[in-house]
Amino acid sequence: MLQIKVKSFDELTKAELYKLLQLRNQVFVLEQHCIYLDIDNKDQKALHVLGYKNDELIAYTRIFKAGDYLEEASIGRVLVVKHERKNAYGYQLMNASINAIKNYFKASVIKISAQCYLKKFYNDLGFKEQGKTYLEDDIPHIAMLGVF
């Protein structure tokens, strides 16, 4: 079971910020070979959902209220460290992120930009595909919408 913390950018400690940026680079840049500017000046508007196991950050998302990133409330930068993916922590992380959007933003409609290979994972959580696939950072993605 993950221990979940939800923090604004200003509430993050320097160590937490460093670790979450390190994990995002580990997963998205090194594992997935995406060359993109991860530090995009959106973290300051986001709430950061941090998933800990034995005091180690192993899972992360950032969430936005409607209008701060997309027209709808949104979840992005979804990750679980590679050696922990077999434990289904992604479901706990996403459910915590959905609940944080409902609690902090009072929103029920959530849009994500999902990597296509994860469609079933997001379908299982209640998200449905919207439109056609597209390339984002050379990885096939699809917009998905959930009403919670």
N, C-alpha and C positions, 0 to 999 in steps of 0.2 A: 504494500500500500504506500502510495506516495504521500509525503507531507507537502501540502500546497500552500504557497504564499502568493498573495497578489499585492503588487506594489506599484506606485507611480514612479516615474523616472527620478523625481527628487527624493523619494524614499529609499531607493537602491543605495546600498553601501558601495564604496569603490570596489571592494572585493567581489560583490555580487555582479556589478556591471562588467568587470573584467572577465569573470567566469562565463557569464551569459554570452558575451561577445566572442570569447574563445570557443565556446560550444557551437555558436552559429557558424563561425569560420570552419571549424572542424567538420561539421556536417555538410554545409552548403558549398563551401569553396573546395575543401580537400576531398571529401567523399564524392560529391556530385559534380565536381569540376566546373563549378559556376564562377565565372569571372564577373563579378558585379560589385557595386559599392554598397556593402552591407550597412555601413554607417550613413544613413540616408536622411537624417534630421527628422525622422518620424518617431523615434524612440521617446522623444520628449513629450509627445501627445498621447502615447500608448500607456496602457496598464500592462504590466509584465507579470505573467503567470509562471511561477517558478516551482518546479517539481523536484523534491528532495527525497533521496533514499539514504538512510544512515548519515544524514547531514551533508551529503554530496549532491550537488546540482546535477541531475541527469535528464531533466525534461524541461521544456520551455515553450511558451507561446507569447506573442504580444497581441493585445486586443485593442480595438478602437471603437469609440462611439460613432454612430451614424454621422457622416459628413466630415469626420477627421481624416479619413483615408479613402473610403468608398462611400457611396450614397447610403448604404446600409451599414449597420454595425458589422465588424469584421474581425477575423482571427487570422494571424499570419505567423511566419517564422516558426512553424510547428516542428518540434524536434524531440527525439528521444535518443540518447547516446546509443551507438551501435550495439555494444555488449549488453544492453538492457532491453532491446526491442522484443525479444522473445517473451517477455513478461507482460505484454499487453498494457504497458503503462500509457501508451498513446490514448487509449480509451478514457482512462482516468484523467489524463491531462486535458483532453478535449471536453469532457463533461464538466470539469472544473472551469474551463474557459467559457463554455456556454453559460454556466451558472453565474460566473462573474459578470458577463454581459447583461444577463437578466437583472442581477442584483445592483450593479454599479451604474448601468446605463438605462435600466428599465426598458430594454429592447427585447423583442421576441424574434425579429427577422435578422438572420446573420448570413452574410455572403463571404465565401472564401474563394481563393484561386488555388485549386488543388492540382497536384501532380497527378496525371492520368492513372498511373499505376496504383494510386491510392484511392480510386473511386469507390471500391467496395468498402473500404475502411470508413470513408465519409458517409456512404449510403447507410451503413450500419448505425451511424450516429444520427441519421435523420436528414442528411443533406441530399438534394437532388440536382442533377446536372442541368445547366442552363446554357443553351447555345452550343456552338461548335468548339472543338479543341483549338488551341493556339500555342505557339512557342513562347516561352518565357525563359530567358537565360538558356536557350537551346534545349529545354526540357518540355515535352508536351504537357500542357495544363488544360483545365476546364474550369469555368466558373460554376460554382455550386451554391445553392441557396437552401437554407433551413429555417423552418418556423418552429419555435420552441415555446 
